């Protein structure tokens, strides 16, 4: 019985001693783990007994920080440019005391860098965004290792695998500018497509597409790619610029495309439009359809009259010799009552060589439409005369269209007006049965050796200036159709000697 009581007293005494010791240690303050004895951990600045498995060999071992990721990919980055990303470091120390952490590049330091390599404080309840940069040097994938350490006893380290790919995209944007032309106010919208291509190596990132500040509300974007959209090598994307005419006047703006091409980080497209209840100078409403506004851009190339300062030559130098050559002129007649005046000198080469009494050539003037969508007509006039009946080099405005009795200028036979095709020769009887064209002066006789008979071709120089007037027919008499009104171009061919 005495022995049994002694054992009980020993156990009770031991429990009391242990309980007192535990309470005593739990009151010890701590700021780091080493402030606590074996089998205790620093929690909320107080030493607390370790839980099962927490204190190997009697000491609590756990870093005071954590990194949620084990790897980080910078993605595609333009070579020789720098991208900075952040890696989150969390405070997990149970002591509650601040710790200091820092990052060091263990491998890949030629392309990866820690922005701030000094120790940085990390407090309870906070995170640290550790900045790491990547600057690729070549078109390849790079790899490295980031080591994050703390100043805690035990030398805790967390390693993060780093990776990134060097690229060199090349942006190509078409068109370089957009002109919506002329539109009536409140007319229908117009659209122009913009294409962005990547002609380089690696993906091209589209960072932003927007008009500059203050752009007219008449311009909007349709199907525009969102920021961050990437275009693969040899790939492309398209979107549209929409113009809705609302604001009268000349409207201009600039569309800016920000992207990851370091050589062309910002592409600008100039945009223009004109809005009016009347057509902008140079534009015409030829089809009389208000829904498409002033649809026709004038391309009138001929002169406005036969006057020397207004008429246009069909060929540089004005000379068109009788060697069978042809020239073409083109344009559209705008506005509806416009006329095109053209001129040339039909050159008659020498009919006689040496002392011959008989000669000839193919002097023959012809003209015809190669394209005539508006069913235009033309007149052909030969030169001008002064009051004495002598030809002078140029006509004046009042003399452009000859009087009916002026047979020389009207080319005698009267077939020079309201034409869609025309041929003329000074020679007599030069188009025989089966001939497609007049033969010209194939055979002529010197007037000094022969009487000037009506049926004889005389070897004289018939070189003369000619005028051609192109216009719309508004009179249906004579079976000639009324001309149409459009923006289509005509093509007129003029030949000599063909």
C-alpha positions in Angstrom: 0.0 0.0 0.0 2.9 2.4 0.8 4.5 1.6 -2.5 1.3 2.2 -4.4 0.8 5.6 -2.8 4.4 6.6 -3.6 3.9 5.8 -7.3 0.7 7.9 -7.4 2.4 10.9 -5.8 5.3 10.7 -8.3 3.0 10.8 -11.2 1.0 13.7 -9.9 4.2 15.6 -9.1 5.5 15.0 -12.7 2.3 16.2 -14.2 2.4 19.4 -12.1 6.0 20.1 -13.0 5.3 19.5 -16.8 2.2 21.7 -16.6 4.1 24.5 -15.0 6.9 24.2 -17.4 4.5 24.3 -20.4 2.7 27.4 -19.2 6.1 29.0 -18.5 7.4 28.4 -22.0 4.2 29.4 -23.7 4.7 32.8 -22.1 8.0 33.3 -23.8 7.7 35.9 -26.6 9.3 35.3 -30.0 9.9 37.0 -33.3 11.7 34.2 -35.1 11.7 30.5 -34.7 15.1 30.4 -33.0 13.6 32.3 -30.0 11.8 29.1 -29.0 13.2 25.9 -27.4 13.0 22.5 -28.9 9.5 21.1 -29.7 8.1 24.6 -29.9 7.2 26.9 -32.7 6.9 30.7 -32.9 3.1 31.5 -33.5 1.7 34.9 -33.1 4.9 36.1 -31.5 4.6 33.4 -28.8 6.2 30.0 -28.4 3.7 27.3 -29.0 4.1 23.5 -28.8 4.6 21.8 -32.1 1.9 19.5 -33.4 2.6 16.0 -34.4 5.2 15.8 -37.2 5.9 19.5 -37.2 9.2 19.5 -35.3 11.6 17.0 -36.8 14.5 16.4 -34.3 12.7 18.8 -32.0 13.0 21.9 -34.2 10.2 23.5 -36.3 11.3 23.7 -39.9 9.2 25.7 -42.4 10.0 28.7 -44.6 8.1 31.9 -43.8 7.3 32.6 -47.4 5.7 30.7 -50.3 5.5 31.1 -54.1 2.3 29.8 -55.6 3.9 28.8 -59.0 6.8 26.6 -59.8 7.3 28.0 -63.3 6.7 31.2 -65.2 6.5 31.7 -69.0 7.0 35.2 -70.4 5.5 34.1 -73.7 6.6 35.6 -77.0 8.6 38.8 -76.7 10.1 41.0 -79.5 13.9 40.4 -79.6 16.0 43.2 -78.1 13.0 44.5 -76.2 12.3 44.0 -72.5 9.2 42.6 -70.9 8.8 42.8 -67.1 6.5 40.4 -65.3 5.8 39.9 -61.6 6.0 36.8 -59.5 4.0 36.7 -56.3 5.7 35.9 -53.0 3.3 35.2 -50.1 3.9 35.5 -46.3 3.2 32.2 -44.6 5.3 32.4 -41.4 3.2 31.6 -38.4 5.4 33.8 -36.2 3.8 36.9 -37.5 7.2 38.7 -37.6 8.4 40.4 -40.8 10.9 38.6 -43.0 13.1 39.7 -45.9 13.2 37.9 -49.3 15.1 38.5 -52.5 15.4 36.9 -55.9 18.5 35.8 -57.8 18.8 34.4 -61.3 20.7 31.1 -61.0 20.8 30.4 -64.7 19.8 32.3 -67.9 21.1 35.6 -66.5 22.0 36.7 -70.1 18.3 37.2 -70.8 16.5 37.1 -67.4 17.1 39.7 -64.7 15.6 40.5 -61.3 14.7 44.2 -61.3 15.6 44.7 -57.6 18.1 42.1 -56.3 18.1 43.5 -52.8 16.3 42.0 -49.8 12.7 43.3 -49.6 10.5 43.2 -46.5 7.5 40.8 -46.5 5.0 41.3 -43.7 2.2 39.2 -42.3 -1.0 39.5 -44.4 0.9 40.9 -47.4 2.4 39.7 -50.6 5.5 40.9 -52.5 5.4 41.2 -56.3 8.9 40.4 -57.3 9.7 42.0 -60.7 11.6 39.9 -63.2 12.5 41.0 -66.8 13.1 39.1 -70.0 15.1 40.5 -72.9 15.5 37.9 -75.7 18.5 38.3 -78.0 17.6 35.8 -80.8 14.7 34.0 -82.4 14.6 31.1 -80.0 13.2 29.8 -76.8 15.1 30.7 -73.6 15.1 29.1 -70.2 16.4 29.9 -66.7 16.0 29.5 -63.0 14.9 32.1 -60.4 15.9 31.4 -56.8 13.9 33.2 -54.1 15.5 33.1 -50.6 14.8 34.7 -47.2 16.9 35.9 -44.3 15.3 33.3 -41.9 17.6 30.8 -40.1 17.8 27.6 -42.1 18.4 29.3 -45.5 15.1 28.5 -47.2 15.1 28.7 -51.0 12.2 28.3 -53.6 13.3 27.8 -57.2 11.1 28.9 -60.2 11.7 27.8 -63.7 11.6 30.7 -66.2 11.0 30.5 -70.0 10.3 32.8 -72.9 10.6 32.9 -76.7 12.3 35.6 -78.8 10.2 36.7 -81.8 10.5 39.4 -84.5 7.1 40.1 -86.1 6.7 42.5 -89.1 3.4 44.3 -89.4 2.0 45.2 -92.8 -1.3 47.2 -93.0 -3.3 48.0 -96.1 -4.6 50.4 -97.2 -2.3 53.2 -96.1 -5.1 55.8 -96.3 -8.8 55.8 -96.9 -10.9 58.3 -98.9 -14.6 57.8 -98.7 -15.2 60.5 -101.3 -18.2 62.7 -101.4 -21.6 61.8 -99.8 -24.8 63.6 -99.2 -25.8 64.3 -95.6 -27.7 61.4 -94.0 -26.9 59.2 -97.0 -26.1 55.5 -96.8 -23.0 54.3 -94.9 -19.8 53.2 -96.6 -17.3 50.7 -95.5 -13.6 50.1 -96.2 -11.8 47.0 -95.2 -8.4 47.2 -93.4 -6.1 44.2 -93.4 -3.3 43.6 -90.9 -0.7 41.0 -91.9 2.3 39.6 -90.0 5.2 39.0 -92.4 7.8 38.3 -89.6 8.8 35.5 -87.3 6.7 34.8 -84.2 3.3 36.2 -83.2 2.3 39.8 -83.7 0.3 41.3 -80.8 -2.3 43.9 -81.5 -2.3 46.1 -78.5 -4.9 48.7 -79.5 -6.9 50.0 -82.5 -8.6 53.3 -82.2 -9.2 56.7 -83.8 -7.2 59.7 -82.4 -9.0 61.9 -79.9 -11.6 64.2 -81.4 -12.4 62.0 -84.4 -15.8 62.8 -86.1 -18.7 60.7 -85.0 -19.2 59.8 -88.6 -16.4 57.3 -88.4 -16.7 54.0 -86.5 -15.1 50.6 -86.5 -16.6 47.2 -87.2 -15.3 43.8 -86.3 -12.2 45.3 -84.7 -10.0 42.8 -83.0 -9.7 43.1 -79.2 -6.5 44.3 -77.4 -4.1 41.4 -77.0 -5.2 39.6 -80.1 -2.2 37.9 -81.7 -1.5 37.2 -85.4 0.7 34.2 -86.2 3.5 34.4 -88.7 2.2 34.8 -92.3 -1.3 35.3 -90.8 -3.7 38.2 -91.1 -6.9 39.7 -89.6 -9.3 42.2 -91.1 -11.8 44.7 -89.8 -13.8 47.6 -91.3 -13.9 51.4 -91.1 -17.5 52.6 -91.4 -18.4 56.1 -92.6 -22.0 57.3 -92.0 -22.4 60.9 -93.4 -23.9 63.1 -90.7 -21.7 66.2 -90.3 -21.5 68.6 -93.3 -18.0 69.5 -94.5 -14.6 67.9 -95.0 -14.0 65.3 -92.3 -10.6 63.9 -91.5 -9.2 61.7 -88.8 -6.4 59.2 -88.1 -6.7 55.5 -87.2 -3.9 54.3 -84.9 -2.9 50.6 -84.7 -0.5 49.9 -81.7 1.3 46.6 -81.9 4.3 44.6 -80.8 6.5 45.3 -83.9 9.4 47.2 -82.3 10.3 48.8 -85.7 6.7 50.0 -86.4 5.0 50.0 -83.0 2.3 52.4 -84.1 0.7 52.4 -87.6 -1.4 55.4 -88.7 -4.0 55.4 -91.4 -5.3 58.8 -92.6 -9.0 58.9 -93.3 -11.0 61.5 -95.2 -14.6 62.1 -96.4 -16.8 64.9 -97.5 -20.4 65.5 -96.5 -22.7 68.0 -98.1 -26.1 68.6 -99.6 -24.2 69.5 -102.7 -21.4 67.7 -104.3 -17.8 68.4 -103.3 -15.8 70.0 -106.1 -14.6 67.4 -108.4 -17.4 64.9 -107.6 -20.7 64.6 -109.4 -24.1 62.9 -108.9 -24.3 61.5 -112.4 -26.8 58.8 -111.8 -29.2 61.1 -110.0 -29.5 58.6 -107.1 -29.2 60.3 -103.8 -28.8 57.0 -102.0 -25.1 56.8 -103.1 -24.4 60.5 -102.9 -21.9 62.1 -105.3 -20.6 58.8 -106.7 -18.6 60.1 -109.6 -15.0 61.5 -109.3 -14.5 63.6 -112.4 -11.7 62.4 -114.8 -12.3 64.9 -117.6 -9.1 65.0 -119.7 -10.0 66.8 -122.8 -10.2 70.6 -123.2 -13.3 72.7 -122.6 -13.2 74.4 -126.1 -11.0 74.6 -129.2 -9.3 77.7 -127.9 -5.5 77.4 -128.0 -5.2 77.6 -124.2 -8.1 75.2 -123.5 -7.9 72.4 -126.1 -5.9 69.3 -125.4 -3.6 67.5 -127.9 -4.2 63.8 -128.6 -0.5 63.2 -128.8 2.6 65.0 -127.4 3.9 67.4 -130.1 0.4 67.3 -131.8 1.8 65.7 -135.1 0.1 62.5 -136.3 1.8 61.5 -139.6 0.1 59.3 -142.3 2.3 56.3 -141.5 -0.6 54.2 -140.1 -0.2 55.1 -136.4 -3.0 55.5 -134.0 -3.4 57.1 -130.6 -6.2 56.9 -128.0 -7.7 59.4 -125.6 -10.0 58.7 -122.7 -11.9 60.3 -119.9 -15.4 60.7 -118.5 -17.7 63.6 -119.4 -18.7 65.3 -116.1 -20.9 67.1 -115.5 -23.6 66.0 -117.8 -23.3 68.9 -120.3 -19.5 68.8 -120.4 -17.6 68.5 -123.7 -14.1 67.3 -124.5 -12.1 69.1 -127.1 -9.1 67.4 -128.7 -6.7 68.5 -131.4 -3.9 67.1 -133.6 -2.1 67.9 -136.8 -2.7 65.3 -139.5 0.6 65.3 -141.3 0.6 64.6 -145.0 4.1 63.2 -145.9 5.6 63.9 -149.3 3.5 62.4 -152.1 6.2 62.6 -154.8 9.8 61.5 -154.6 12.5 63.2 -156.9 11.4 64.1 -160.4 8.5 61.6 -160.5 5.2 62.8 -162.0 3.1 60.3 -160.2 3.2 59.6 -156.4 0.9 58.8 -153.5 0.6 58.0 -149.8 -2.1 56.9 -147.4 -3.1 60.2 -145.9 -6.4 59.3 -144.2 -7.8 60.6 -141.0 -10.1 58.2 -139.0 -11.6 58.1 -135.6 -13.8 55.7 -133.7 -14.8 54.7 -130.2 -13.2 51.7 -128.7 -15.3 52.0 -125.6 -18.5 54.1 -125.4 -20.8 53.1 -122.5 -22.7 56.4 -122.5 -23.3 56.3 -126.3 -21.5 59.6 -126.7 -21.0 61.2 -130.1 -18.2 63.4 -131.6 -17.7 66.0 -134.4 -14.5 66.4 -136.4 -13.5 69.8 -137.8 -10.6 70.8 -140.0 -8.8 73.9 -138.9 -10.1 77.5 -138.8 -10.2 80.3 -141.4 -9.7 84.0 -141.2 -11.9 86.5 -142.9 -10.0 86.1 -146.1 -10.6 82.3 -146.1 -7.0 81.5 -145.1 -6.4 78.8 -142.5 -4.9 79.9 -139.2 -3.3 77.6 -136.7 -5.8 77.8 -133.9 -9.4 78.6 -133.5 -11.0 80.8 -130.9 -14.0 80.1 -128.8 -16.5 81.7 -131.2 -15.1 79.8 -134.1 -15.0 76.3 -132.6 -18.0 75.0 -134.4 -18.1 76.0 -138.1 -21.1 77.3 -139.9 -22.9 74.9 -142.2 -21.7 76.6 -145.4 -18.0 76.3 -144.3 -17.5 73.1 -146.3 -13.7 73.0 -145.9 -13.9 72.9 -142.1 -16.9 70.6 -142.3 -14.8 68.3 -144.5 -17.2 68.9 -147.5 -19.3 65.8 -147.2 -21.0 66.7 -143.9 -20.3 63.3 -142.3 -18.1 64.9 -139.6 -20.9 65.6 -137.1 -22.7 63.4 -134.6 -20.3 60.5 -135.3 -19.5 57.3 -133.4 -17.0 56.4 -136.1 -15.4 58.6 -138.9 -13.0 58.5 -141.8 -11.9 61.2 -144.2 -9.5 61.5 -147.1 -8.6 64.4 -149.3 -8.4 61.9 -152.2 -11.2 61.0 -154.6 -12.6 57.5 -155.1 -10.3 56.0 -152.6 -12.7 53.4 -151.2 -13.3 50.8 -153.7 -15.6 47.8 -153.6 -14.4 45.3 -151.0 -12.2 47.9 -149.2 -12.5 48.2 -145.4 -10.8 51.5 -145.2 -10.2 54.4 -147.6 -7.1 53.9 -149.6 -5.9 57.5 -149.0 -3.9 59.2 -151.7 -2.4 56.0 -153.0 -2.0 57.5 -156.5 -1.8 61.2 -157.2 -0.6 63.5 -160.1 1.3 66.7 -160.0 -1.1 69.5 -160.8 1.6 71.3 -162.8 1.6 68.4 -165.3 -2.1 67.6 -165.3 -5.3 69.6 -165.5 -7.0 69.8 -162.1 -9.9 67.6 -162.9 -12.5 66.6 -160.3 -11.7 62.9 -160.5 -7.9 63.2 -160.2 -5.9 63.1 -157.0 -3.4 65.9 -156.9 0.0 65.6 -155.2 -0.2 68.5 -152.7 0.5 68.8 -149.0 -2.8 68.3 -147.2 -1.3 68.7 -143.7 -3.9 70.4 -141.5 -5.0 70.8 -137.9 -8.1 68.9 -136.8 -10.4 69.3 -133.9 -12.6 66.6 -132.3 -15.5 67.5 -130.0 -16.8 64.7 -127.8 -20.2 65.3 -126.2 -23.6 63.8 -125.3 -26.4 63.7 -127.8 -29.6 65.1 -126.5 -31.6 65.1 -129.8 -33.0 61.7 -131.0 -33.7 63.0 -134.5 -32.0 61.2 -137.3 -32.1 57.9 -135.4 -29.1 58.8 -133.2 -29.7 57.5 -129.6 -29.9 59.8 -126.7 -26.7 59.6 -124.7 -26.6 58.2 -121.1 -25.3 59.9 -118.0 -22.9 57.9 -115.9 -19.3 58.1 -114.6 -18.1 55.5 -117.2 -15.1 56.5 -119.3 -15.0 56.5 -123.1 -12.0 55.5 -125.2 -11.5 57.3 -128.6 -9.0 56.1 -131.2 -7.6 58.5 -133.8 -5.5 57.3 -136.7 -3.8 58.6 -139.8 -3.0 56.3 -142.8 -4.2 53.1 -141.2 
